[in-house]
Amino acid sequence: MDENSSDQNGSDHNSSQKYDYDLFVIGTGPGGEGAAMQCAKDGLSVAVAEKYSRIGGGCTHWGTIPSKALRYAITSTMAALKNPTFREMGINVRPTLEQLRRGTQTIIGQQVTMRQSFYDRNNVPIFKGQARFVSENAVSIDGDEPITAKKFVIATGSRPYRPAGVDFSHPRIFDSDTILGMNEKPASMCIYGAGVIGVEYASMFRNLGIKVNLINTRSKLLEFLDDEIIDAISYHLRDQGVVIRHNESMEKIVPEDDGVVLHLKSGKRVKTDAFLWANGRSGNTDDLGLEHVGIVPNSRGQIEVDEHFQSAVHHIYAVGDVIGVPSLASAAYTQGRAAGMHILGKVDGNLRLYDIPTGIYTSPEISSVGKTERELTAACVPYEVGQAQFKSLARAQITGQTTGMLKLLFHRDTLQVLGVHCFGANASEIVHIGQSVMSPEGANNCITYFTETTFNYPTMAEAYRVAALNGLNRLF
Ligand SMILES: Cc1cc2nc3c(=O)[nH]c(=O)nc-3n(C[C@H](O)[C@H](O)[C@H](O)COP(=O)(O)OP(=O)(O)OC[C@H]3O[C@@H](n4cnc5c(N)ncnc54)[C@H](O)[C@@H]3O)c2cc1C
């Protein structure tokens, strides 16, 4: 495109022309919804396209929501079945995958209805079908008459990367989009790839009593986490019976009638009833007609954007999984809103786009925000550590959820909270208390908040007071 035809936020792009819409959003996942709602509520005329039969994105239909709903069904059902009272009563049933999945469709239905109401209330039409750019300011839905817009947000998400030579049509071989459709509960499963999705499924399937082999291509699990949390999750997964192999890489995957054999370059072979490929994702950019607008995706199919989520073609923004890490529904939504604010010419109100928390729904759950000890040590920041073990909290003792820890990292001179790391029951909720204290700039971010505040008793939130006192007591 002609570089001069758009200014930094694309606001003058072809401004003399009339368009069907001010903004056209491609994709109705959290990224697309965030952008569409932000702009529609501020008076822009907005339309969206969705190629799947229902709105909500991969997030609602084959990613976050179904995986978390299944996890809840598995953990709650298995906890009940392990209850000694039930055993005494002779209740010893084995739920099928189909039974455990049943509630998921209800939750998805509720999500779709709720999200549809957002589009309806804000007068945002949804065009059903595959959107493709036919020119810089026009998309066609399934080849129909082009729809024009002044600005675009691409929020088309991602899909599992599928290496050549692996037969994903085989009934025993799955990727993270197809695994939720697995019919029979296998006795054993091999998961290749130990990123967030691989580790979450390893934990979930192990809870279901499946023998799990987790194959990691790196030397540690979830390397971006704090080392102590990595050690904790590695210990607990092994303790539960997950076999973890690090530093491995696949040579070939051979499906057989009675199982799947993974051949590793190290010479090892792993045979299991089912195989889950969870190694890498690609941005959904093929078949988007990007060649008509001059955007060239990278080798992973992702669109490169600047800090405002503008692509190389400034009136076309991209948010969510299609731009790569952190590839979280939470981040996609915030990015969509931030892109929307930029389109509206507003500042993004400090959406803390670079301080995205991590929530990993393993058993035990993991969550963190801010710096790790490794990062602070490398940056020579004089920090101190405060810890609270869940086993010493009354609430954890009452609920029997004593596995876990909260760890606060804070600057030993300014007392600023620099990192919050948690594992254990409800870690993904607990972390947000620390995040809100960490968020303000300057003196308002201070660890003494936790020692000067009365917490309900008994609560898990109390862990903050315990950890803060523990850390402050180390100062001299
Ligand atoms: C198993 C699993 C578990 C996960 N768990 C979590 C979690 O616990 N927490 C978390 O924060 N994140 C989680 N994620 C990640 C999260 O689901 C994604 O980060 C999120 O869905 C990305 O949102 P998005 O809007 O970018 O894309 P999506 O939600 O994937 O939506 C993209 C939409 O665009 C549509 N589309 C694509 N191309 C076109 C086109 N050309 N025309 C029209 N429509 C199109 C697609 O049909 C889709 O509906 C998980 C992912 C997986 C796979």
The ligand as a Gaussian input file, in Angstrom:
#p B3LYP/6-31G(d) Opt

LIG

0 1
 C       -6.777000     -26.209000      25.222000
 C       -6.627000     -24.733000      25.433000
 C       -6.772000     -24.203000      26.698000
 C       -6.649000     -22.832000      26.918000
 N       -6.794000     -22.343000      28.181000
 C       -6.679000     -21.006000      28.408000
 C       -6.870000     -20.469000      29.708000
 O       -7.135000     -21.198000      30.654000
 N       -6.770000     -19.132000      29.881000
 C       -6.490000     -18.292000      28.833000
 O       -6.422000     -17.070000      29.051000
 N       -6.286000     -18.779000      27.582000
 C       -6.373000     -20.112000      27.350000
 N       -6.199000     -20.611000      26.086000
 C       -5.861000     -19.693000      24.998000
 C       -7.088000     -18.966000      24.476000
 O       -8.090000     -19.879000      24.115000
 C       -6.692000     -18.105000      23.304000
 O       -5.601000     -17.313000      23.690000
 C       -7.830000     -17.212000      22.850000
 O       -8.898000     -17.975000      22.403000
 C       -7.360000     -16.274000      21.738000
 O       -8.416000     -15.425000      21.416000
 P       -8.524000     -14.806000      19.945000
 O       -9.657000     -13.858000      19.992000
 O       -7.200000     -14.323000      19.502000
 O       -8.856000     -16.055000      19.005000
 P      -10.014000     -17.186000      19.066000
 O      -10.653000     -17.282000      20.398000
 O       -9.384000     -18.425000      18.539000
 O      -11.079000     -16.669000      18.030000
 C      -10.762000     -16.524000      16.669000
 C      -12.059000     -16.595000      15.870000
 O      -11.814000     -16.124000      14.540000
 C      -12.565000     -16.924000      13.645000
 N      -11.944000     -16.804000      12.319000
 C      -10.694000     -17.191000      11.955000
 N      -10.461000     -16.836000      10.663000
 C      -11.592000     -16.219000      10.230000
 C      -11.957000     -15.628000       8.991000
 N      -11.098000     -15.551000       7.962000
 N      -13.193000     -15.108000       8.880000
 C      -14.089000     -15.147000       9.921000
 N      -13.772000     -15.684000      11.118000
 C      -12.537000     -16.194000      11.271000
 C      -12.462000     -18.324000      14.240000
 O      -13.510000     -19.165000      13.754000
 C      -12.597000     -18.017000      15.717000
 O      -13.956000     -18.043000      16.096000
 C       -6.341000     -21.981000      25.832000
 C       -6.191000     -22.505000      24.548000
 C       -6.334000     -23.877000      24.340000
 C       -6.168000     -24.427000      22.946000

